[in-house]
Amino acid sequence: MIDRRTFIGTLAGGLLGSPFTTFAQLPAKLPRVAYLGNVEGSPVLEGFRQGMRELGYVDGRNVMMEWRWTEGRTDRLPALALELVRLNVDIIVVSSTQAARAAQQATSKTPIVMALSAYPDKIGLVESLARPGGNVTGLSNVAPDLMGKRFQLLKEAAPKVSRVAVLWNPASPVEPFGFSDTLAAAIANGVEIKSIEVRTPEDYPSAFTTVTASRADALFAFSNPVNFTHQQLIMDFALKSRLPSVCEDRSYAASGGLLSYAPSFVEMLRRAATYVDKILKGAKPADLPVEQPTKFELVINLKTAKALGLTIPQSLLLRADEVIQ
């Protein structure tokens, strides 16, 4: 038989002990991290996934990821950014300057991490690179004299180049700064620039006609969302027109461009994960300086060079991070 004192103790344990034990075992609310990007299949995205894994974050276990894609339609950015804010996510990671602008316009409270951005201080995304001052921080893919280095490499690969057609979008909030840097770099390297405006995919037929009429002997396309989404179309045109091309992203070289020289975007997205980690642990975006790239990659498409009748100097091939045969 059970005595009265034991019975009461057992009853109290059953009524009071179990519920408290159950409550203590309930999982804490997982932080929600959103990623607002251009296309889901982008190879550089693995950099962000790798960075999150290295820091111990596993989707569904200790973090919940929300993924949103524009598929090259930048007009979708404002609606997608607002959707993420309404979901009450803890952080929004953005893969472009335009995405950062859309997110900043959607919220002044939710931390925003720029995995890639250009001139964030000049367009007001941050107060300065050293002290962002608001809810936006992360990485900038702009480095001093980056465009000048691209022209130097292009002229090493194709010494006869003197007139470069530039595909760019003047309606972008950031590309006028990039185009200004391009003009300055061109003057310093003895290159003439032919401005070719592309705002939407529908502009490509007339843009290509203008490139041909301009008698340009090389091509450079800003890696904005429209050009990035249609890079194969652009590189096919360049090859068909026998135009050596220098690019901002290694994927263009993989699509048939002659060469690319750019920051390692995989590394930059991996670094973006460290900002996510710091903010989830209590850091404020306003206090986290914006990083500039320190690792750059040169990719040369030797198959394209041969198709263009170019012999790439051995000294240039030895400096390449990747040579596409």
Order of alpha helices (4+ residues) and beta strands (2+ residues): alpha-alpha-beta-alpha-beta-alpha-beta-alpha-beta-beta-alpha-beta-alpha-beta-alpha-beta-alpha-alpha-beta-alpha-beta-alpha-beta-alpha-alpha-beta
